[in-house]
Amino acid sequence: MNKIPVIVDCDPGHDDMMALVLACHSPRLDVKLVTTVSGNKSLELVTRNALNVLHYIGADHIPVAAGCDRPIVRRKDHAEAAIAELRRHSDSIENGAHGASGLDGFTFPEENPKKVIEIRAVEAMAQVLRESEEKITLIPTGPLTNVALLIRCYPNLISRIEKISLMGGTCQFVFTRPFMEFNTFIDPEATKIVFESGIPITMYGYDATYSVLYDQTVIDRIASHKNQTSYMVSELLKAFMYRHNNTFKWLGLTDTCPIHDACAVAGVIDPTLVTESKMLHVDIETAGNYFDGATVCDYEDILGLPHNVEVVYRMDNARFFDLMEECSARGK
């Protein structure tokens, strides 16, 4: 069976860490490139985290390119302001769900020979698209800044993109303000460009990711393999459960936790993991005072506009956790 060539665009992040483990150690995927974007933390921190994770799990062969350090239109401190706003409305522990480093809960070796490549993310993505014999699937798990700029800068390469499987958005699951999600909120203009691009999009938003909740049993299963990757994954999953659930106490989660970004990768590895989804027309709000970045879904086709997004609502949780365990066990 031919491998699916993919580019993972991320902002690690504990859930991005799991997404990278799935992507790099699934026999179904061929990761051509990992790119980073400012989101959960600064570009410097998320890029360091991506390099550390890839080196630690034995994926040094995969190139990493640093991307955008700010949204396309909005101020550079937009992400920091958004995180501060979340903290103001929560009983947040210090530094939020991902901690000061973006991957609190595990200490990577100080020396890491893996470095970013010289060209920046958008150029590197274009190079992969241009040189690949097959179409490339994009898997963005952070703000969509890099992907939007790729679309704008290289419109001639859009036909080389097979599909976009993204973690972002929400339809019915209300987390902060209605219909808002962090990745889409951080760069609404980029989100709008991507959703209006005509490229097939599968959206793993909060509706899906807050229905796929791991628990201590899953952590113990992964840890039982006793290899380097499984140890790292189990420690970071444990840390994230504590930090996430104590940051967002109003959700009422105690012994379970989402692993958002991994959903977008798992769905590419095995599309049959998706048990409930619907094709919808989805607009992106960019001009509001309260709902910028909202994924506005036409649930009943009232507007009669073309469907541009497959919105995922549910996944096969048992098989999803099996996949997490299997890919962790294949690591270094």
N, C-alpha and C positions, 0 to 999 in steps of 0.2 A: 504494500500500500504506500503510495507516494505521501511524503510529508507535506504539511501545509506550511508554506513560507509566511512568516509573520514579522512584524515590527511591534515591539512593546514600548509604549510611550508612558512614562510613569513618574511619580513623585514620592518615592518610598519614605515613610509609611509602612506599618506592620502589614496591612492588607496588600500593599504592592509587593512586599517581600514574598508573601504566599503566592501571588500572581507570578512572580519571577520563578519561583521553585517549580510551579506547575508548567510554565512555558518551557523552561530549560530542560526539564527532566521527563517530559512527555514524549514518547516515541512517535506521536502523531504530528508534532510541531517541529519546524526548522526555524529557529530564531535568528534572523538575519542581522538584527540591530536592536539595541536598547537605547532609548533616548530619554532624557530627563527634562522636567519642566517645574518651575516654581509653583508650589501649591501647599501641601501639608507643611512644608518648611521652605527656607530659602533655597535657591538653586544650588548653592555651594553644599548645603547639608544633604539635600536629596540625591545629588550626584555622588557624593561620598558614600551615602548609604547604598546606592545601586552598585557601585564598584565593590564595596565590602561584601555585599550579599553574593554577587556573581563569583567573586574570588573564593569565598568561603564554601560555596556549594560545588565548586569545580567547573565553573562555566567561563573560564578566562578567555576562551576562544571567541566569545561573543563581543563584538565591538560596542562601546558605549560612547554616545555623543551628547554633550551638554546642550540644552536648548534655551528657551526663553526664561528670563528672570523676572518678567512682569507681564501683565495682560496686554493685549493688543492696543487698547484704547485707555484703559483705566490707569490710575496712578500705581506706582510700584508698590506702595504700601497697602493696596487694596486687600490683598490676602490677609495681611496682619490685622487690618481693621475688621475684617470679617471674623477672624478667629477671636479677636477681642470681644466682638459683639456676641458671639456664641457663649463665651465665658461669662459675660455679664448676666446672661439669662440662665446660667446653670450653676450647679454646686461644684464647678470644675476643680479637680486637683491641679496642682501646679503644672504648667506647660501643657495641659490638655491630654487628649487621648494618646498622642504619639510621643509625648515627652519632649525634653529639650533638644535631643539629637534627632528626633523623628523616628528613632528605633530604640527607645529606651527599653531596657530589660535584657540586654545582651551586650557583652563586650567583645568586639572584634579585635583581632591582632592589630597592633599598632602599625606594623609594616605591611603594606599592600603594594605589590608590584604592578597591579592593574591600573591603567590610566585611561583617561578619555582620549579619543582620537582627535586629530587636529581640527577637522572641519566641524561646523556646528550642526545641530540636530536636523534642521530643515533641509540643509544641503545634503546631509548624509542620507536622510530618508529618500530624497529625490534620486540620489545615486543608486540606492538599492532598487527603487522602482524601475529606473532606467535600465539597469543591468540584468535584472531578473528575467529568466525565460518564462516564468509563470507570474500570474497576478499575485499581489501581496495583500494579505489581510492585516489591517491595522488594529491594534488593541490598545486604546488609550485608557489609562486608569487614573489620570489626573485631569487638571484643567486642559481644555482643548486648544490652547494657544499654538503649540507647535503644529498640530494637524491643520488648523485653520490657515496658518501662514503657508504651509505646504500647498494647500488648495489654491490659495491666492497667487503664490509665486510661480507655481508650476501647473497651470491649468491643463497643459498638454499631457500631464502624467496622471490625471484623474482616472482615465480609462485603464490604467495599470493597477488600480486598487480594486481588489475583489470585493471587499466589504469592510465595514468598521464595526467592531464589537467593543462597545464602550461601557465603562462603569460611570454612571452619571444620571442625574434627573430623578424625578419621582412623579407619579401620577396621583395615586390615592393615599399613599402613606405620607402623613404630615409629620415632619421632623422639627423644623423651626417655624418659619413662616410657611403658609400653605404652598405646596408644590415647589418647594425649594430644596436644592441639594448642593453640597459644598462645591463640587467640581464645576457644575454649570454656573453657579453663582460667582465664582472667582473670576471667570472671563466670559460674561454673557455674549459679548460681540463675537468671540471665537466660536462659542457654542452655536450661535445663529448661523454663522458661515458654514459650519460642518453640517448642521441639520438641513440646510437649504442647498447642499451641494449636489444632490441627486445620487450620491453614493449610497448603496444599501447599508442601513444602519440597524444593528440590534442593540437595544438599550437595556442594560442591567442596572436599573435604578433601585431606590430604596424599597419599592414594592417587592422586588425579588430578593434583594440582599438581606432585608430584615425578616425574611422567611427561611433563610439558610443560616442557622445558628449552631455553631459548634459548642461542645461542652468539655468537661474534664476527661470524659471517656475518649473523645477524639484525640485530645492532647496526649493521653497515656498510650494510645495505640501508636501514635507517631513516635513518641519517645522510646517505645519498646524496640525499635530497630537499631538503636545505639550507634548509628553512624553520625558523622559530623553534621550533616545537613539536618537530620531528624532532631538532633539535640538543639540546634539553633532554632528550628521551626517551633519545637515544643516550648522552649523558653520564651520566645517572642509571642506565641499565641497566649501563653499564660499571662504574660505581662500586659498584653493588649486587652484581655478580658477584664483585668482589674482596672486598668486605666480608662477604658471605654465606659464601663458600667458605672464608675465613680464620677466620670465627667458628665455623663448624660443620665443622671439618676431618674429623671422623669419618665424614662422609657420602662422602668421597672424590671430591667434585666439584672439578674444576680449570678446565676450559674451557667448562662449561655451568652454567646456573643457573635455578631456578624463578622464576616471576613470579606467585605464588599468586593474589592478589586479582583479577587480570585475567581469570582463568578464569571466575569467577562472572558477570562482565559479558558475556564472549564467548558463554557459553551462552544468555544471554537474546537477544543479537543474532541468533545462529544456532544453534538447538537441535541441528541436524544435525552440529555440531562434536563432540557427544558420541557416541563410538563404542562405549562400554561403560558400562552403569550397571545398577543393580538396586534394586528397591523392597524396603526392609527395615523392620523395626521397630527403632528406635533409642531407647535409654534414655540418660539423662544422670546420671552419678554426682555426687552432691553431699554425701554423708555419709562419704566415705572419708578416710583419712589420706594416701593416696598418689595416688589416681586421681581427684580432684575435677575435674569438667569432661570426664571421659572420655566419648566417644560409644560406648556399648556396643551393638554390632550383633548382632542375632539372624540369623546368616548362613543358617541352614538352617530357619528358621521353627519351631524346636523349641517355642517358647513359644505359638505359635498366636495371637499378638497382631496387631492391625491394623498394616499397613505405614504408617508416617508420614513416611518420608523416601525420596527417590530419591537413592541414593549413586552418585556418578560415579566411575568408575575410570580411564577413558581418554578422550582427546580426539584429534581429527585435528590433529596438531601442525603439519603444513605449512600447512593452511588457517588455523590459529590465528595463526601468525606472519605470514601474508599480511594478516590482519585488523589486527594490530598496526601493520604498515607502512602500510596504507591509511589508517587513522584518524590516524596521526601525520602523514601527508602532507596530510590535510585541515585540519590545524590552522593557526593563525596563522603 
